[in-house]
Every structure is written in C-alpha cells, then in structure tokens.
Amino acid sequence: VRACFIGYRDIGDTPRFSIINFTSDIDKVKTYISGVNASGGCDYPEDVQGGLHEALKQKWTPGSKRQIFHIFDAPAHGYTGNGYGDDYPKGSPEGHDLEKQMRQFHEMGIE
C-alpha cells in the first residue's frame, strides 16, 4: 500500500500546495498531515482544480487499485452558485478544466 497527500489552498496563498509524494511509509504520511493547517483564502472558493492537477501528476503505480479521497470545505472556482464571492467565476485562471480532470482520473483508472 502506498499513499500520498496533496493539500491545496487558494491561488495566491503561500504555500499553495502541501505535498508528500507516494510512499509506502504510512506513518510518514500521517506525521506530514498532522503538521498541515488550513489557512488563507481571500474569497470563498478554493483552487480545487490546482489540487487535482497535482494529483494527476503523481506517479501512480500501473495495474494497482487507485483511489483518491477528496476532502474539501469550499467549492472550486467557477462552481460557487449564487451568493458566494468568487475571484475567478469562470473557473481556473490556469486553464485547468474540472470536467476534463474527472475524465483523466477515469481514464487512468482512479476511482
């Protein structure tokens, strides 16, 4: 079993990503996660697409059971609905397309 962790914040927050790459040392992942704090964000949505982009860049083991657990507290840019401020209402300013990313996960066999 291998695990990784990708924490993400919003565009402009520092650090924007908190990443521990895939490892079989699960205690290392637990220790890393325990040191991560949620913070930042000038608007309500977060950089969900940026976080998923980082997940797609990981070295997934060919032929393995692949799963992603996405835990979040705010919607992605471009998906806020009514009543929430969104500095990027048209979606990711970097061009990451959430629907395309979901297709990529499916094509890679990631549940």
Phi, psi and omega in degrees: 000132175236151179219156172222170177222133175230105173265142179224151175239196182271164177302129181097343177281151180231129352286146181285322180234143172239110190232134165239120183292167180309135177209154174271356178274086184296326177298324177297319179294315179300315180297317180299311182299322182296341179264001182266135178239141174283134180196169174085194179095111178271336176236173185292311182295162177239172183276062180303314182299322178295318178296317179293326176300317178296322178296320179294334181279349182294160179271088179283137182287122178301138176077002182268165171288124186239124179223149175234136176247112183255113179248125183213163180237007180204154180286170176284156173302136180090357183231031187275340184074201183272145170092359180241139177286139180218112179293342180229068185294344178268007179104196184301125177291347178269001177086009177287124183258118185300316180295320177296320179297320179297321177296320179297317177301316180298314180296330179275359180075025180263122180273000000 
